[in-house]
Each structure stands twice: as structure tokens, then as C-alpha cells.
Amino acid sequence: MSENRETFASGAVRDELPVRYDLCSPIVIRKIIYEHDFNNPLLDSLVSQEANILHRLIEFVKFYCHKQYSSEAALYILESYARTMHEGAAKYGERSWEKGIPENNLRNHAINHLVKLIGGDTSEPHLDHLIWNVLTIIHFREKEKETT
């Protein structure tokens, strides 16, 4: 991963990526997905900023990890989330992420990990990091609902 770090106005810190999927046209990304038989509902949800991405994440993990039931996938997701929290606390400090990371940054990282995962890259735990970014998007959306 990048040695360059980005610090947000909130004080949260994370690695910078050499790509910006969040700046790409959702129209173009969808055309690439569907015209090349790469039908991935989770990627489509991330690109379109769909509200119900948790369901798509569970279905993706269920398929990708060969889980028979959604409950198995949900438990896998929870364990993965905790594992990535542990890793992040050691790297960035405990609860740094709670200070606030913009959703476009989280989406960018999620899409990057999904692309790397599907492309076969094994340089880091892309599924765990994908899960963390999607769940963190959900966290901040729910927190925003609480304040409005």
C-alpha cells in the first residue's frame, strides 16, 4: 500500500491511492461492467451510491467465499470487519476513522479493493478492506441520519 498518507479535516488518516475511481463517470463504469459481461451488483451499488449496499455486500461475500447461507456471509463480514479494525488501529491509531472520512474516499478505496480482488491481486487482504470501506460508508450514512 502507499506510503503517502492523507489527513482529513476531521483528523482521520489513511493511505492515499494512486487511482481515483470516485472521479470516474458512473455511466462509463457501468458500460464497462455490463458490456464486458462483468455483472457485479456490488460494484454497481458503489458506483451509483445506492442506499442498500449492505445487501449487495452480503451477496457478494456469499458468492465469493462460497458460503451457502447469508447468515454465514454476515458472520464472515463481521469477523473481517473486526480484523481490519485491529489492523487499522495498529497502523493509524485506535478510532482514527471515527473522526470522519469522506464517502467519496471510502467509495474510491472500496472500488479499488474490489477491482484488485477480482483481478487476482494478493498483495493485501482486499476482501477485508473492501468490507471495511463498505461498512464504514454505512456507518457514516447512519450517523448522518441520526443528526438530521
C-alpha positions, 0 to 999 in steps of 0.5 A: 500500500502507499506510503503517502498518507492523507489527513482529513479535516476531521483528523482521520488518516489513511493511505492515499491511492494512486487511482481515483475511481470516485472521479470516474463517470458512473455511466462509463463504469457501468458500460464497462461492467455490463458490456464486458459481461462483468455483472457485479451488483456490488460494484454497481451499488458503489458506483451509483451510491445506492442506499442498500449496499449492505445487501449487495455486500452480503451477496457478494461475500456469499458468492465469493467465499462460497458460503451457502447461507447469508447468515454465514456471509454476515458472520464472515463480514463481521469477523473481517470487519473486526480484523481490519479494525485491529489492523487499522488501529495498529497502523493509524491509531485506535478510532482514527476513522471515527473522526470522519472520512469522506464517502467519496474516499471510502467509495474510491478505496472500496472500488479499488479493493474490489477491482484488485480482488477480482483481478487476482491481486494478493498483495493485501487482504482486499476482501477485508478492506473492501468490507471495511470501506463498505461498512464504514460508508454505512456507518457514516450514512447512519450517523448522518441520519441520526443528526438530521 
